[in-house]
Amino acid sequence: MEPTPLLTPYKMGKFNLAHRVVLPPVTRCRSYENMAQPHNALYYQQRAAPGVLLIAEASAVSETATGYPRVPGLRLTHHCHCWLFNLLVHLVFDGPPPRLETEDIPQMVTDFRVAARNAIRAGFDGVEIHAANGLLVNQFWFWLDIGRVDSSLPLLLDRYNTKDGLSDGSSSLEDRCRRLATDVIAAVVDEVGAHRVGVRLSPFAGGHTDSTDAGEAHSLQLVRSMDKLGVLYCHVVEPRMCADGEGDGKPAIPHRLSPFREAFRGTFIVNGEYDREEGDRAYGRLFLASPDPPERFRNKAELNKYDRSTFYTSDPVVGYTDYPFLGQETQVA
């Protein structure tokens, strides 16, 4: 019998993975006072096994980057001693990009650089930059796509792009928006090395709504820049809704990611409603509810059902560390 591709070993740069099942970053909102807690450590310990790739939940890179309650931080060294690859994020949701001064953009780039440095000092094997889902690194060109950018943005970006002689201000607004993401990625690569850096993208959605074709084009250009920088992996969220709007959980267009895969020579991770037979994938909610998906896939066992109502509560146990391992199902409360 041919082995399931999902369960075959894979070498990602210097990391030898035992299989291709990945825990993607899943926000759980259980880090009280933005500090990692013992129950956070237990949660990841439960999902850890030799050769597995775990990507920790989003960690705010600055004081102003905390858009959710109880998310961990990496902006100060005291956030790091207690707290895999860690997801670096600047959380800004549900509105046009905030009004910024020219100096604010370089500061955001610096925030990511410092957070990456702190993550490696804390013992993480690498970092993932969150440039997806309408968060700040992604948000500029998303709002540009749907025509909700105020008139100050072009001027702000002109000042930013010309301040260091890298542009004469004649480049397109799209290029200038995309440069924000490119600068963040380049700064993190410079700080910790490309072999430790992944980037998360959502070409088909910006924030809580579908993106435009232009958004896909911007993402593809960013992937090409990532490839030039030698980024270790590209982590892409696939669309979950079908073309007819019914939404059976399968990608609407099976080969929609092909241009992205062709443009990137590193490891390519995709995320979005996959099962045992659809390997090389990241499994968010399934890994959330089952601490041992690889073992269950290997034994063709059922996965635990997740309880959506507990995704973002503050309880350190219920819906967090109380999901049973294979063979322990009778212990579920």
JOVENGI-V344911 format. One line per field, one symbol per residue. ss: DSSP state (a for helix, b for strand, c for the rest). phi: phi as a letter, one per 30 degrees, with the letter a starting at -180 (. if undefined). psi: psi as a letter, one per 40 degrees, with the letter a starting at -180 (. if undefined). A space follows every 10 residues. Layout:
ss->???
phi->???
psi->???
This chain:
ss->ccccaaaccb bbccbbbccc bbbccccccc caaacccaaa aaaaaaaccc ccbbbbbbbb ccaaaccccc ccbcccaaac ccccbbbbbc cccccccccc caaaaaaaaa aaaaaaaaaa accccbbbbb bccccaaaaa aaaaaccccc caaaaaaaaa aacccccccc ccaaaaaaaa aaaaaaaaaa aacaaabbbb bcccbbccbb ccaaaaaaaa aaaaaaaaac ccbbbbbccc cccccccccc cccccccaaa aaacccbbbb bccccccccc bbcaaaaaac ccaaaaaacc cccccccaaa cccccccccc ccccccccaa acc
phi->.dddeecddb ccidcccdac dbdddbdbhb cdhicdcedd ddedddcdae iccccddecd caddcccbdh cdbbdbdddc dcd.ccdcbc cbbhldeddc cedddedddd edddddeddd ddjddabccd cbhidedcde ddddecibcd dddedededd dcdcidacic dddeddddde dddddddded dbjddcbbbc bbdcabicbd dceddddddd dddddddddi edbcccdddc cdddididic edbecddedd dddbcddbcb blhccedcdi bcbdddddcb dbeeddddch cdddddcedc ebdcddbdib ccdddejced ddd
psi->hhihddeiih hgbehhhdae hhhihhheff ghffhiiddd ddddddeiih eihhhiihhh eideegeiif iiifdideed de.ihhhhih hhifiiiihi ideddddddd dddddddddd deeidaihhh fifeiddddd dddddeffhi eedddddddd dedeeeieee iidddddddd dddddddddd dehdeehihh igdehhbeii aidddddddd ddddddddef idihhhhiie iideedgeei hdhdfdeddd ddeheahhhi hgfiadegaf ihhcdddddh efddddddef iiiihihdee deiehedhec eehiiheede eh.
